[in-house]
Amino acid sequence: MGTNGSTVLAPLRQGLMPIDAASVSSSASCALPARFEAVRGAREFTSTTLSRWELSDRFDDVALVVSELVTNALRHAVPEGPAGDPGPRDAPVRLHLMRWTGRLVCAVRDPSSECPTARETEEDFAAESGRGLLLVESFSDGWGWHPLAGTLRGKVVWALFRLPEPAACAGTTVRSLTAGPCEPPGAP
């Protein structure tokens, strides 16, 4: 991973349960355009990545959470351009998927420093939006966020999924993959 990726993801290692860096087995990253069609691309990237990691059985829950996190980033964190379209291409959303032994983290980076907040449950249940973070909370094992550090602007919102522990963990290899714009990990 490049310097920006390491800087963006470093707080995840500190803000979650203790994670031994040596137990990281895989990671993948996908740049998403500032358009709502990017949600479909994020789901496809998630499907491909989970399939490569032999975690296809987790797709439904993980894809729902990825969809909500990306939608929230596009709706609330990307500045609006003309005619209500999400803003400039230089303020993209980025999806990171990281797999450790026993856990998977989905993290979405966006250019806003605004704190994500879940809507109160007593609010209008008939509303068509506003419950995304409640869904994230319901379908993941935990979620949180942190502002980006250093010269990077914005924040990362993440969700954690516990994975079943393998029967025998014989020497986990550290491997970091950073894919280009929505390329599956390991793509040429």
C-alpha positions as CSV (number, residue, x, y, z in Angstrom):
1,M,0.0,0.0,0.0
2,G,1.2,3.5,-0.7
3,T,1.8,6.2,1.9
4,N,-1.8,7.6,1.7
5,G,-3.3,4.1,2.2
6,S,-1.1,3.5,5.2
7,T,-1.9,6.9,6.7
8,V,-5.7,6.5,6.1
9,L,-5.9,3.0,7.5
10,A,-3.4,3.4,10.5
11,P,-6.1,4.6,12.9
12,L,-8.2,1.6,12.0
13,R,-5.6,-0.6,13.6
14,Q,-5.7,1.6,16.7
15,G,-9.4,2.2,16.9
16,L,-10.6,-1.4,16.7
17,M,-9.9,-4.3,19.0
18,P,-6.1,-5.0,19.2
19,I,-5.0,-6.2,15.8
20,D,-1.6,-7.7,15.2
21,A,-0.3,-6.3,11.9
22,A,1.2,-9.8,11.2
23,S,-2.3,-11.3,11.1
24,V,-3.4,-9.1,8.1
25,S,-3.8,-11.5,5.2
26,S,-5.3,-9.3,2.5
27,S,-6.5,-5.8,1.6
28,A,-8.0,-4.2,-1.4
29,S,-8.9,-0.7,-2.3
30,C,-11.1,0.9,-5.0
31,A,-11.5,4.5,-6.0
32,L,-15.1,5.4,-6.7
33,P,-16.3,8.3,-8.9
34,A,-18.4,11.0,-7.3
35,R,-21.6,9.6,-8.9
36,F,-24.4,7.6,-7.4
37,E,-23.7,4.8,-9.9
38,A,-20.5,4.2,-7.9
39,V,-22.6,2.2,-5.4
40,R,-23.1,-0.6,-8.0
41,G,-19.3,-0.5,-8.7
42,A,-18.6,-0.8,-5.0
43,R,-20.9,-3.8,-4.7
44,E,-19.3,-5.5,-7.7
45,F,-15.8,-4.8,-6.3
46,T,-16.9,-6.2,-2.9
47,S,-18.3,-9.3,-4.6
48,T,-15.1,-10.0,-6.6
49,T,-12.9,-9.4,-3.5
50,L,-14.9,-11.5,-1.2
51,S,-15.0,-14.3,-3.8
52,R,-11.2,-14.2,-4.1
53,W,-10.9,-14.3,-0.3
54,E,-13.3,-17.3,-0.2
55,L,-15.8,-15.2,1.8
56,S,-18.7,-15.2,-0.7
57,D,-21.0,-16.5,2.0
58,R,-20.7,-13.1,3.7
59,F,-21.6,-11.1,0.6
60,D,-25.2,-10.1,1.5
61,D,-24.4,-8.5,4.8
62,V,-21.1,-6.9,3.7
63,A,-22.5,-5.6,0.4
64,L,-25.5,-4.0,2.2
65,V,-23.1,-2.2,4.6
66,V,-20.7,-1.2,1.7
67,S,-23.7,0.2,-0.2
68,E,-24.9,2.2,2.8
69,L,-21.4,3.6,3.6
70,V,-20.8,4.6,0.0
71,T,-24.3,6.1,-0.4
72,N,-23.8,8.1,2.8
73,A,-20.4,9.3,1.5
74,L,-21.8,10.4,-1.8
75,R,-25.0,11.9,-0.3
76,H,-23.5,13.7,2.7
77,A,-19.8,14.1,2.2
78,V,-19.1,14.9,-1.5
79,P,-19.7,18.6,-2.3
80,E,-22.6,19.1,-4.7
81,G,-21.9,20.3,-8.2
82,P,-24.3,21.9,-10.6
83,A,-27.9,20.5,-10.9
84,G,-27.5,18.6,-7.6
85,D,-24.9,16.1,-9.0
86,P,-22.2,15.1,-6.6
87,G,-19.2,17.3,-6.9
88,P,-15.8,17.4,-8.4
89,R,-13.9,14.3,-9.5
90,D,-10.9,15.3,-7.4
91,A,-12.9,14.6,-4.2
92,P,-13.6,10.9,-4.7
93,V,-14.8,8.3,-2.3
94,R,-12.5,5.3,-1.7
95,L,-13.5,1.9,-0.5
96,H,-11.0,-0.2,1.4
97,L,-11.6,-3.9,2.3
98,M,-9.2,-5.5,4.8
99,R,-9.2,-9.0,6.0
100,W,-7.5,-10.2,9.2
101,T,-7.6,-13.6,10.6
102,G,-11.1,-13.6,12.3
103,R,-12.3,-10.3,11.0
104,L,-13.1,-8.2,7.9
105,V,-13.2,-4.4,7.8
106,C,-15.0,-2.3,5.2
107,A,-13.8,1.3,5.3
108,V,-15.0,4.2,3.1
109,R,-12.9,7.4,2.9
110,D,-14.6,10.6,1.9
111,P,-13.6,14.3,1.7
112,S,-15.8,15.6,4.5
113,S,-14.8,16.1,8.1
114,E,-18.4,16.0,9.3
115,C,-19.2,13.4,12.0
116,P,-21.6,10.7,10.7
117,T,-24.6,10.4,12.9
118,A,-27.3,7.7,13.0
119,R,-30.9,9.0,12.9
120,E,-32.9,8.4,16.1
121,T,-35.2,5.4,16.0
122,E,-38.3,7.5,17.0
123,E,-38.1,9.6,13.8
124,D,-40.3,9.0,10.8
125,F,-40.2,5.3,9.9
126,A,-41.9,6.1,6.5
127,A,-38.9,8.2,5.4
128,E,-37.1,6.9,2.4
129,S,-33.6,7.8,3.7
130,G,-31.9,8.4,7.0
131,R,-31.5,4.9,8.4
132,G,-28.3,3.9,6.7
133,L,-26.1,3.9,9.8
134,L,-28.8,2.0,11.7
135,L,-28.5,-0.7,9.0
136,V,-24.7,-0.6,9.2
137,E,-25.0,-1.1,13.0
138,S,-27.5,-3.9,12.6
139,F,-25.6,-5.9,9.9
140,S,-22.0,-5.5,11.1
141,D,-20.4,-6.3,14.4
142,G,-19.4,-2.7,15.0
143,W,-18.8,0.6,13.2
144,G,-17.0,3.8,13.8
145,W,-15.2,6.7,12.1
146,H,-12.1,8.8,12.5
147,P,-10.8,12.0,10.8
148,L,-7.9,11.7,8.5
149,A,-4.6,12.8,9.8
150,G,-1.7,14.9,8.4
151,T,-2.2,16.6,5.1
152,L,-5.2,14.4,4.2
153,R,-8.7,16.0,4.5
154,G,-11.8,14.1,5.3
155,K,-12.7,11.0,7.3
156,V,-12.9,7.2,7.2
157,V,-16.1,5.4,8.2
158,W,-15.6,1.7,8.9
159,A,-17.6,-1.4,9.8
160,L,-16.3,-4.6,11.3
161,F,-17.4,-8.1,10.6
162,R,-16.2,-11.0,12.7
163,L,-15.2,-14.1,10.7
164,P,-15.1,-17.6,12.0
165,E,-11.6,-18.5,13.1
166,P,-10.0,-21.1,10.9
167,A,-9.4,-24.5,12.5
168,A,-5.6,-24.1,12.3
169,C,-3.8,-20.9,11.6
170,A,-0.4,-22.0,10.2
171,G,1.7,-18.9,9.6
172,T,-0.4,-16.2,8.1
173,T,1.3,-14.4,5.3
174,V,1.1,-10.6,5.1
175,R,-0.1,-9.5,1.7
176,S,-1.3,-6.1,0.7
177,L,-3.0,-5.5,-2.6
178,T,-4.1,-2.1,-3.8
179,A,-6.3,-2.3,-6.9
180,G,-6.8,0.6,-9.3
181,P,-10.2,2.1,-9.9
182,C,-12.5,-0.8,-9.2
183,E,-10.1,-3.5,-10.3
184,P,-10.2,-6.7,-8.4
185,P,-7.2,-7.5,-6.2
186,G,-4.5,-9.1,-8.1
187,A,-5.7,-7.9,-11.5
188,P,-2.9,-7.3,-14.0
